[in-house]
Amino acid sequence: MKISNFLAFDGKGNEIAADSHGNNVAFNCFSCGHPVLAIAREHQRGSSEECPAACKNCGTNHFLDVREAANKFHVLTV
């Protein structure tokens, strides 16, 4: 699913800085600030709680909760 230009939020509903293009999104790890890449496609890293995107620096797991009808997504931690 394409999420280009969607608004990005954290789990508390606060808007966060993120760069989304196509079905990819880059954002900073909530724990250490290192860049993380997640993909909004089934079975890809960051697509669900079962398939998280792990921070390469600290190992914190993140996943996307895409709300396509609202043109937004939430980045959540496992």
FENCOR-V62190 format. One record per residue. N is the residue number from 1. RES is the residue in three letters. SS is DSSP state (2 for helix, 1 for strand, 0 for the rest). PSI is psi in degrees with one decimal (NA if undefined). NEAR is the number of other ideal C-beta (glycine too) atoms within 10 Angstrom. Layout:
# FENCOR-V62190
n;res;ss;psi;near
N;RES;SS;PSI;NEAR
N;RES;SS;PSI;NEAR
This chain:
# FENCOR-V62190
n;res;ss;psi;near
1;MET;0;139.2;14
2;LYS;0;129.4;13
3;ILE;0;19.6;24
4;SER;0;134.1;12
5;ASN;0;14.3;8
6;PHE;0;151.4;20
7;LEU;1;145.9;15
8;ALA;1;137.9;19
9;PHE;1;156.3;18
10;ASP;0;-176.8;16
11;GLY;0;-17.7;12
12;LYS;0;-0.7;7
13;GLY;0;8.5;7
14;ASN;0;134.6;9
15;GLU;1;138.8;10
16;ILE;0;160.0;14
17;ALA;0;126.8;8
18;ALA;1;152.0;20
19;ASP;1;104.3;12
20;SER;1;138.9;20
21;HIS;1;124.6;11
22;GLY;0;-121.9;12
23;ASN;0;13.6;17
24;ASN;1;149.9;17
25;VAL;1;136.1;24
26;ALA;1;139.1;13
27;PHE;1;168.9;22
28;ASN;1;138.6;15
29;CYS;0;135.7;21
30;PHE;0;-22.7;17
31;SER;0;-42.1;14
32;CYS;0;-9.1;13
33;GLY;0;-0.7;11
34;HIS;0;146.9;12
35;PRO;1;141.4;12
36;VAL;1;141.3;25
37;LEU;1;129.1;14
38;ALA;1;155.3;25
39;ILE;1;126.4;19
40;ALA;0;59.2;21
41;ARG;0;140.7;15
42;GLU;0;134.8;9
43;HIS;0;11.9;9
44;GLN;0;160.4;15
45;ARG;0;128.6;18
46;GLY;0;-0.1;23
47;SER;0;-21.2;20
48;SER;1;172.5;15
49;GLU;0;-31.2;13
50;GLU;0;-17.5;8
51;CYS;1;64.7;17
52;PRO;0;161.7;20
53;ALA;1;117.4;23
54;ALA;1;136.1;15
55;CYS;0;130.0;20
56;LYS;0;-15.4;12
57;ASN;0;-52.2;13
58;CYS;0;-11.9;12
59;GLY;0;1.3;10
60;THR;0;133.8;17
61;ASN;1;132.5;18
62;HIS;1;153.4;24
63;PHE;1;161.3;19
64;LEU;1;140.4;30
65;ASP;1;95.3;13
66;VAL;1;132.9;17
67;ARG;1;82.5;14
68;GLU;2;-42.9;12
69;ALA;2;-27.2;6
70;ALA;2;0.7;9
71;ASN;0;46.4;12
72;LYS;1;163.5;15
73;PHE;1;155.1;23
74;HIS;1;137.9;18
75;VAL;1;119.5;23
76;LEU;1;157.6;17
77;THR;1;149.5;15
78;VAL;0;NA;12
